[in-house]
Every structure is written in C-alpha cells, then in structure tokens.
Amino acid sequence: MFYPTAVLSSHLGPLQSGSGTCIVRWASKKAGSSSRNRGGKAPGQRLGKKVKEGEYVRANQILVRQKFSFRWLPGQF
C-alpha cells in the first residue's frame, strides 16, 4: 500500500500528529508561453488575382500573387 504521509515524513522530517497542517510548495515562477507560439501577428500577404477580367495591363505588371505550393496557370482564371 502507498501512504503519502510516510513519503512526506521521510522528506520533511517527522510529522506531528494532530497538527492538521499540510505543507504544500507552489511554483516560484509562473510558466511562460512557448517561443513557438509567438506568430499570428503578421499582416496578410495579400495573395490572389490583382487584375480583373477585361482590364488592360502593362508590361511587368503583377497579374497574380501566389504561394509556391498553390499555382494558377495561364488560362485558369
């Protein structure tokens, strides 16, 4: 059987019977957040179509902004 009073008495010295007090040690510092949870504050990247159908475009004008993983090919939109 497991008796927690026996463990406490071995670590804290002999417990006085009848005292009714329990010694509890709390954390001395509050737990901080993980450094991986610091994101989410950056503004949006404003991806997507920049020119509507029927608009005239000039040379070197951005038509679509997209991430590397998602591709729009010419003729798809």
FIKOLZA-1660 file (N, C-alpha, C; in steps of 0.1 Angstrom, whole numbers, plus 5000, padded with zeros to 4 digits):
% residues 77
   i   px   py   pz ch aa at
   1 5008 4988 5000  A  M  N
   1 5000 5000 5000  A  M CA
   1 5009 5013 5000  A  M  C
   2 5003 5023 4995  A  F  N
   2 5010 5036 4994  A  F CA
   2 5004 5045 5004  A  F  C
   3 5013 5050 5013  A  Y  N
   3 5008 5060 5023  A  Y CA
   3 5016 5073 5021  A  Y  C
   4 5009 5084 5016  A  P  N
   4 5015 5096 5013  A  P CA
   4 5021 5103 5025  A  P  C
   5 5016 5100 5037  A  T  N
   5 5021 5106 5049  A  T CA
   5 5035 5101 5052  A  T  C
   6 5037 5088 5048  A  A  N
   6 5050 5082 5050  A  A CA
   6 5061 5089 5041  A  A  C
   7 5057 5092 5029  A  V  N
   7 5066 5098 5020  A  V CA
   7 5069 5112 5024  A  V  C
   8 5058 5120 5029  A  L  N
   8 5061 5133 5034  A  L CA
   8 5069 5134 5046  A  L  C
   9 5067 5124 5055  A  S  N
   9 5075 5124 5067  A  S CA
   9 5090 5121 5064  A  S  C
  10 5092 5113 5054  A  S  N
  10 5106 5110 5051  A  S CA
  10 5113 5121 5044  A  S  C
  11 5106 5130 5037  A  H  N
  11 5112 5141 5030  A  H CA
  11 5112 5154 5039  A  H  C
  12 5102 5156 5047  A  L  N
  12 5101 5168 5055  A  L CA
  12 5104 5166 5070  A  L  C
  13 5108 5155 5073  A  G  N
  13 5110 5152 5088  A  G CA
  13 5098 5146 5094  A  G  C
  14 5098 5143 5106  A  P  N
  14 5086 5137 5112  A  P CA
  14 5074 5147 5113  A  P  C
  15 5063 5142 5110  A  L  N
  15 5050 5150 5110  A  L CA
  15 5045 5149 5124  A  L  C
  16 5040 5160 5129  A  Q  N
  16 5034 5160 5142  A  Q CA
  16 5019 5155 5141  A  Q  C
  17 5016 5146 5148  A  S  N
  17 5002 5140 5147  A  S CA
  17 4993 5150 5154  A  S  C
  18 4981 5152 5148  A  G  N
  18 4971 5161 5153  A  G CA
  18 4973 5176 5149  A  G  C
  19 4984 5179 5142  A  S  N
  19 4986 5193 5139  A  S CA
  19 4976 5198 5128  A  S  C
  20 4972 5189 5119  A  G  N
  20 4962 5192 5109  A  G CA
  20 4967 5201 5098  A  G  C
  21 4980 5204 5097  A  T  N
  21 4985 5212 5087  A  T CA
  21 4992 5204 5076  A  T  C
  22 4991 5209 5064  A  C  N
  22 4997 5202 5053  A  C CA
  22 5006 5212 5046  A  C  C
  23 5018 5208 5043  A  I  N
  23 5028 5216 5037  A  I CA
  23 5028 5214 5022  A  I  C
  24 5025 5225 5015  A  V  N
  24 5025 5224 5000  A  V CA
  24 5034 5235 4994  A  V  C
  25 5043 5231 4985  A  R  N
  25 5052 5240 4979  A  R CA
  25 5047 5243 4965  A  R  C
  26 5044 5256 4962  A  W  N
  26 5039 5260 4949  A  W CA
  26 5051 5264 4940  A  W  C
  27 5048 5266 4927  A  A  N
  27 5059 5270 4918  A  A CA
  27 5063 5285 4922  A  A  C
  28 5076 5287 4921  A  S  N
  28 5080 5301 4924  A  S CA
  28 5080 5310 4912  A  S  C
  29 5078 5305 4900  A  K  N
  29 5077 5313 4888  A  K CA
  29 5065 5309 4880  A  K  C
  30 5058 5318 4874  A  K  N
  30 5047 5314 4866  A  K CA
  30 5052 5309 4853  A  K  C
  31 5046 5299 4847  A  A  N
  31 5050 5292 4835  A  A CA
  31 5048 5302 4823  A  A  C
  32 5059 5304 4815  A  G  N
  32 5058 5313 4804  A  G CA
  32 5053 5305 4791  A  G  C
  33 5049 5313 4782  A  S  N
  33 5045 5307 4769  A  S CA
  33 5057 5302 4761  A  S  C
  34 5054 5292 4753  A  S  N
  34 5064 5287 4744  A  S CA
  34 5069 5297 4734  A  S  C
  35 5081 5296 4730  A  S  N
  35 5086 5306 4720  A  S CA
  35 5080 5303 4706  A  S  C
  36 5074 5291 4704  A  R  N
  36 5068 5287 4692  A  R CA
  36 5055 5294 4690  A  R  C
  37 5049 5299 4700  A  N  N
  37 5035 5304 4700  A  N CA
  37 5035 5319 4698  A  N  C
  38 5046 5325 4692  A  R  N
  38 5047 5339 4690  A  R CA
  38 5041 5344 4677  A  R  C
  39 5037 5336 4668  A  G  N
  39 5032 5340 4655  A  G CA
  39 5018 5345 4655  A  G  C
  40 5013 5348 4643  A  G  N
  40 4999 5352 4642  A  G CA
  40 4997 5367 4642  A  G  C
  41 5008 5375 4643  A  K  N
  41 5006 5389 4644  A  K CA
  41 5010 5396 4631  A  K  C
  42 5015 5388 4621  A  A  N
  42 5019 5394 4609  A  A CA
  42 5007 5397 4600  A  A  C
  43 5007 5408 4592  A  P  N
  43 4996 5411 4584  A  P CA
  43 4995 5401 4572  A  P  C
  44 4983 5400 4566  A  G  N
  44 4981 5391 4555  A  G CA
  44 4990 5394 4543  A  G  C
  45 4993 5384 4535  A  Q  N
  45 5002 5386 4524  A  Q CA
  45 4996 5391 4511  A  Q  C
  46 4983 5393 4511  A  R  N
  46 4975 5399 4500  A  R CA
  46 4978 5391 4487  A  R  C
  47 4975 5378 4489  A  L  N
  47 4977 5369 4477  A  L CA
  47 4964 5369 4469  A  L  C
  48 4965 5365 4456  A  G  N
  48 4954 5364 4448  A  G CA
  48 4955 5371 4435  A  G  C
  49 4944 5373 4428  A  K  N
  49 4944 5380 4415  A  K CA
  49 4945 5395 4417  A  K  C
  50 4953 5401 4409  A  K  N
  50 4955 5416 4410  A  K CA
  50 4948 5423 4398  A  K  C
  51 4945 5416 4388  A  V  N
  51 4939 5422 4376  A  V CA
  51 4926 5414 4373  A  V  C
  52 4915 5422 4371  A  K  N
  52 4902 5416 4367  A  K CA
  52 4901 5413 4353  A  K  C
  53 4892 5405 4349  A  E  N
  53 4889 5401 4335  A  E CA
  53 4885 5414 4327  A  E  C
  54 4892 5416 4316  A  G  N
  54 4888 5427 4307  A  G CA
  54 4897 5439 4309  A  G  C
  55 4905 5439 4320  A  E  N
  55 4914 5451 4323  A  E CA
  55 4926 5451 4314  A  E  C
  56 4931 5462 4310  A  Y  N
  56 4943 5463 4303  A  Y CA
  56 4955 5463 4312  A  Y  C
  57 4965 5456 4308  A  V  N
  57 4977 5455 4316  A  V CA
  57 4989 5461 4309  A  V  C
  58 4999 5465 4316  A  R  N
  58 5012 5470 4310  A  R CA
  58 5022 5459 4312  A  R  C
  59 5033 5461 4306  A  A  N
  59 5045 5452 4307  A  A CA
  59 5050 5452 4322  A  A  C
  60 5053 5441 4327  A  N  N
  60 5059 5439 4340  A  N CA
  60 5048 5441 4351  A  N  C
  61 5036 5442 4348  A  Q  N
  61 5025 5443 4358  A  Q CA
  61 5022 5430 4365  A  Q  C
  62 5020 5430 4378  A  I  N
  62 5017 5418 4385  A  I CA
  62 5003 5414 4382  A  I  C
  63 5001 5401 4378  A  L  N
  63 4988 5397 4375  A  L CA
  63 4982 5389 4387  A  L  C
  64 4990 5380 4392  A  V  N
  64 4986 5371 4403  A  V CA
  64 4997 5370 4413  A  V  C
  65 4994 5371 4426  A  R  N
  65 5004 5368 4437  A  R CA
  65 5000 5355 4443  A  R  C
  66 5009 5345 4444  A  Q  N
  66 5006 5332 4449  A  Q CA
  66 5017 5326 4456  A  Q  C
  67 5014 5317 4465  A  K  N
  67 5025 5309 4472  A  K CA
  67 5031 5299 4462  A  K  C
  68 5042 5294 4467  A  F  N
  68 5049 5284 4458  A  F CA
  68 5041 5271 4457  A  F  C
  69 5034 5267 4468  A  S  N
  69 5027 5255 4468  A  S CA
  69 5014 5255 4459  A  S  C
  70 5008 5267 4458  A  F  N
  70 4995 5267 4450  A  F CA
  70 4997 5275 4438  A  F  C
  71 4995 5269 4426  A  R  N
  71 4998 5276 4413  A  R CA
  71 4985 5278 4405  A  R  C
  72 4984 5290 4400  A  W  N
  72 4974 5293 4389  A  W CA
  72 4982 5294 4376  A  W  C
  73 4978 5286 4367  A  L  N
  73 4984 5286 4354  A  L CA
  73 4977 5295 4344  A  L  C
  74 4983 5300 4334  A  P  N
  74 4976 5309 4325  A  P CA
  74 4964 5302 4319  A  P  C
  75 4953 5309 4318  A  G  N
  75 4941 5303 4313  A  G CA
  75 4932 5297 4323  A  G  C
  76 4936 5296 4335  A  Q  N
  76 4928 5290 4346  A  Q CA
  76 4918 5300 4352  A  Q  C
  77 4920 5313 4352  A  F  N
  77 4911 5322 4358  A  F CA
  77 4906 5332 4348  A  F  C
% end
